[in-house]
Amino acid sequence: MGADIWGYRQNAGHVPGTRLIGYRVEATDGHIGKVDQHTEEVGRSYLVVATGPWVLGRHVLLPAGVIARVDTETETVHLACTKDDVKDSPDFESGQHEEDGNVIKLTGQYYANRHM
């Protein structure tokens, strides 16, 4: 995945301009939360997901490249990673580190090395 980690996959079904906030987020092995924020910035598209109680209410930053499919009918984002992959991802606090280059770098390296 590497350099493309911050871009939506061509076959993901994401349509630019679609508001994803509030969509359910499903890992390959189950529900992880809802989209709290998203961006379509070229070269740095991502979702911020509120995980709810299964990870103590944590927010996670997910590069667009981990999105396997966007289903607008059911308002669901399907990921190409597991719940444990998301749970073990680098720390992120919503609204606090979105412009932090170190968080972006760590997150990109983490997911690029997941072999999705």
PyMOL commands that set and color helices and strands:
alter all, ss='L'
color gray80, all
select helices_A, chain A and resi 2-6+52-55+64-66+83-87+101-112
alter helices_A, ss='H'
color red, helices_A
select strands_A, chain A and resi 24-27+30-39+46-50+59-63+67-71+76-79
alter strands_A, ss='S'
color yellow, strands_A
deselect
rebuild
show_as cartoon
